[in-house]
Structure formats: C-alpha cells, structure tokens
C-alpha cells in the first residue's frame, strides 16, 4: 500500500523542486565554461538567469520555458546542440509533454522553430546543411523527450479513466444484481402464493363442509363459517399482495406445478437436447422443504436453459447426490461443438437470480468454466431447511478486468505511436537531406565571369552582391585551413566538379581568391 504524504510535506517538495531543478541544470553551463574551449562566454553565462526564469514558468507556460534556452543555443551554434543548453532542452521538452493537455500547441512550436531556423542558417551560415543538423538535434533532444512526457501523461489519464469507468461499471453491475435479486424474491413470493393459495383453498373447502354438517351445533357451524370466510379473505389478500410485487411485464408463474426433476429432464430431451440424469433413489426430491425443492428445480432448469443457449448440441450431464443433511446438484456441459455459432442471447442475469434463489433456501451456488472448456453449475442445498447464506460475489459480473484490459490496449497503441513518430520524422529528414544533396550543387555554383570580376581588396558587400545565395558546406578534400585572422567561403566551379572557388576575407575586404582543387587521399 502506498503511504500517504501529508499536505505540508507535499508543499515542501513542491517548493524545493524548482531550486533543485535549477541547480541540476546549471551544472551543464559550468562544465561548458570550464571544459569546452572556444565556448562564447556571454551566451553560456546567460544560462544561469535564463534557466531560473524557465524553471519559474515551467508549470504555467511550459512552451515558454522550452523556448528560452533555444535562443542562446543558436547564438553558440546553428546546430542547436550545445553542452550548456542540451540538458535543459531535454528536460523542458519532457515537462512540456507532461503538462500540456493537447499536442497541437507543441507541434506548432516545433514547426515554428524549424521554419525560423531555415532562413537563419541560410543567411548567417550561407548554407542549408546546418539546418539539417538543427532538425536532427530538435528531433532527438526536444521532440523525443516531449513524446516520452506525453506518453506518461496519456498513460496516467488512461489508467485514471479506466479505473473510473470500472468503478461505474461495478456500481451498475451491483444495481443490476440487486434488481435481479428483488425480481427473484418476487418469483419466490409467487411460488409461495401458489402453495399457500392451494392450502387455504383446502382449508376453506373443509370449513365449508363442517358448516353444512348437521351433527354439529349451531355454534360450531357458525365458527366453521367464520373460518371459511377468513380463509377466503386471506386468499384474496395474498393474491393482492403478490400482484403488487409482480412487475408490469411479469405474469403469473407458468411452470408445471409440482414438476419433478425427471419430468423436467424428459421435457428437455423432447425438445432435442442430449441430457443424462444421474439421480440415485435416495437423492429424490421427496420430503424436501418447499424452498429447497423450488431451488433444486430452478438450478436444473436454468442450467439446461443456459446449455441450450450457449452450447447447442452439447451433451449435458445432471448429477444429484444426497448426503446426511445436504443435497448436491451439479450440471455440466462441454464446450460448444464445431458448427455455426448460435444467435446472440440477451440477458445475463440468470445466474444472479439463481444465486439469490439458492441463497434464500440456505444453500450455496458455484458457477464457472470447466477444465475441459465447458461450463459447470453446482449447488448445495439443505435437506432440512436452513438460514439464508451471504450472497456470493463470484456470480456477479465484474467489469474491472475488462475495462483495465481496454485501458492497457490503448496505452500500448499510444506507445506504438510514440515510438513510430520519431522514426517517421527521422526517415522524412533523411529523404529531405538526400533531395537537398542532389539539388544544392546547382545552387552553390559561382559563375566564371563573376569570379573573374572579383579583385582582392573589394568590399565584402560588393563581393556578396555577385555570389550565389548558398555556399558549400565544406571545402574540397585536402584544402589547408585558412590563415589566422581570415575567414574563407567556398563556391562550386560547376555542378559536376569537385573543385571550388576559395574566397578569403580579412575583416570587410576580400584578401585572396583562388581555385581550391581536391587532393587525392593517401
């Protein structure tokens, strides 16, 4: 059992969660300042206040907390992957998945970041290849943690909804069982009306005979008349009471009065069922209490009805044994034989009513699948009357397992979706990179006439006015690094050539230009 946490301790944990999270995330910027050479000090040091703000707003505005580390990460590198901010991006991406009830705002945020990074990398880096690195980092470092957080939220919601639905179904099942028990008691009352009405009619008949006997005195004849009238009135009141107890759609009992178990089995055989009755002579229903006899009849009748509905054509075995003070009845049938399935059968409350009938007779009922795949109904009934037993929960319909299985199925489906989304995005990214690899060579070619017009000493603005929009992402193999203080860009000579034009700038002026040729690898 999970221990309960006091409200004060819960508030203390919530108050300490923010500072602890901030201190944990600040470890990465400290490591970047000390161990990563060439890391921009300003953009890295800005992590401490930015992460503090992100931690403060993570609960109310999770997407704002996620977007705050993105800007300084892009200031450090267009690839978005930095030592200082990568842990923060993963953590806030996960928290956004946990806290956001809908996926659309997060998807719009990711799409906006991807769309905004494309012109930024094209303008600043003069190439589109850093944008693919940005997308890959966004996918692995942000989207994947967000999917994991969203999966956790959906799992919790599905489990909570499953338990609520299971509880509601349990309440409905209990209500149905209670209504079934009340109807069964009404049927029992109807049976008792038939028995008592018959006895009262006999009493009235005998009293009428006494009233007409000439050998009795007038006083005795008057008493017999009063007894006859009282018996008649009692019969009428009993009929009125049973009529009130019966529901509108329920008529008087139509079962044959005093029908024995062999006669019931014979009627089932006449209808086409294969029924075997094992009933020793000492297990006959003679001398049983009325409630026990009715319960025995109902157990066999309901079991044969269920077998005819759910396993038509199966051989049914009815076995009745009698012990010292107890009568045992067992009705079994194997699984339905191969063949066309029977039509759907409505209802499902027969076993509940049967359990109530057996319980009121002082017995116990068990019903469930048999080891061979069939079904078994067994009951033990007292032979000398008994007190009603407690209702058995084993015969009630429980929806908890079914609803939880449905919730687990939904969780598995969401898990498959969570795993499929990043792989689909990664596959789309690979296809896009392949298309870009095929198309960018024609976008990075510098015309020969434009190259010849360039002169060392030209201003950068004049040089850039004749350059293609995109530059090569890397120089030809074997090209030496640029001299200190200079930055070089490379443009294609032709779409099919591995050589490139090298333009090196010193400040705002073109310092040198040359054709960099690919060197063979040793």
C-alpha positions, 0 to 999 in steps of 0.5 A: 500500500502506498503511504500517504504524504501529508499536505505540508510535506507535499508543499515542501517538495513542491517548493524545493523542486524548482531550486533543485531543478535549477541547480541540476541544470546549471551544472551543464553551463559550468562544465561548458565554461570550464571544459569546452574551449572556444565556448562564447562566454556571454551566451553560456553565462546567460544560462544561469538567469535564463534557466531560473526564469524557465524553471519559474514558468515551467508549470504555467507556460511550459512552451515558454520555458522550452523556448528560452534556452533555444535562443542562446543555443543558436547564438553558440551554434546553428546546430542547436546542440550545445553542452550548456543548453542540451540538458535543459532542452531535454528536460523542458521538452519532457515537462512540456509533454507532461503538462500540456493537455493537447499536442497541437500547441507543441507541434506548432512550436516545433514547426515554428522553430524549424521554419525560423531556423531555415532562413537563419542558417541560410543567411548567417551560415550561407548554407542549408546543411546546418539546418539539417543538423538543427532538425536532427538535434530538435528531433532527438533532444526536444521532440523525443523527450516531449513524446516520452512526457506525453506518453506518461501523461496519456498513460496516467489519464488512461489508467485514471479513466479506466479505473473510473469507468470500472468503478461505474461499471461495478456500481451498475453491475451491483444495481443490476444484481440487486434488481435481479435479486428483488425480481427473484424474491418476487418469483419466490413470493409467487411460488409461495402464493401458489402453495399457500393459495392451494392450502387455504383453498383446502382449508376453506373447502373443509370449513365449508363442509363442517358448516353444512354438517348437521351433527354439529351445533349451531355454534360450531357451524357458525365458527366453521363459517367464520373460518371459511370466510377468513380463509377466503379473505386471506386468499384474496389478500395474498393474491393482492399482495403478490400482484403488487410485487409482480412487475408490469411485464411479469405474469403469473408463474407458468411452470408445471406445478409440482414438476419433478426433476425427471419430468423436467429432464424428459421435457428437455430431451423432447425438445432435442437436447442430449441430457443424462440424469444421474439421480440415485433413489435416495437423492429424490426430491421427496420430503424436501422443504418447499424452498429447497425443492423450488431451488433444486428445480430452478438450478436444473432448469436454468442450467439446461436453459443456459446449455441450450443457449450457449452450447447447442448440441452439447451433451449435458450431464445432471448429477444429484447426490444426497448426503446426511443433511445436504443435497448436491446438484451439479450440471455440466456441459462441454464446450460448444461443438464445431458448427455455426455459432448460435444467435446472440442471447440477451440477458445475463442475469440468470445466474444472479437470480439463481444465486439469490434463489439458492441463497434464500433456501440456505444453500450455496451456488458455484458457477464457472468454466470447466477444465475441459472448456465447458461450463459447470453449475453446482449447488448445495442445498439443505435437506432440512431447511436452513438460514439464508447464506451471504450472497456470493460475489463470484456470480456477479459480473465484474467489469474491472478486468475488462475495462483495465484490459481496454485501458492497457490496449490503448496505452500500448497503441499510444506507445506504438505511436510514440515510438513510430513518430520519431522514426517517421520524422527521422526517415522524412529528414533523411529523404529531405537531406538526400533531395537537398544533396542532389539539388544544392550543387546547382545552387552553390555554383559561382559563375566564371565571369563573376569570379573573374570580376572579383579583385582582392581588396573589394568590399565584402558587400560588393563581393556578396552582391555577385555570389550565389545565395548558398555556399558549400558546406565544406571545402574540397578534400585536402584544402589547408585551413585558412590563415589566422585572422581570415575567414574563407567561403567556398563556391562550386566551379560547376555542378559536376566538379569537385573543385571550388572557388576559395574566397578569403576575407580579412575583416570587410575586404576580400584578401585572396581568391583562388581555385581550391582543387581536391587532393587525392587521399593517401 
